[in-house]
Amino acid sequence: MDAKLSYASIETKKKKKDAKRGLCMSLVRPCCRAWQVFSFLQLNAFMEARGYTFFLVCLYVMIAGLALNVALCFWVSKSFANNSFGHVW
């Protein structure tokens, strides 16, 4: 039991030491500046309070927006390739 506790305390000390140096081994690095900003905004609490249906609506709206942007990119690239623009930019 003592060996297990001492191993856990060594791992905790190592993680604290790595965090001070900016080394994080997880997929989402809590010491990363961008993650700290998103954590500060607390978007998870905002979404959690509105429920799963609201999350799905936001997800599908974002997917539709992404699809629209990709379709617009293809249309612009086709216009450039054919050198034909129906509208002046």
Number of C-alpha atoms within 10 A of each C-alpha: 6 7 8 9 10 11 12 12 12 12 12 12 12 12 15 14 12 14 16 11 10 13 15 16 11 7 6 9 15 16 15 13 10 11 13 13 10 11 13 9 11 11 11 10 10 11 14 11 10 10 10 11 10 13 14 11 11 13 12 12 12 12 12 12 12 12 12 12 12 12 12 12 12 12 12 14 12 13 13 11 9 9 8 10 11 6 5 4 4
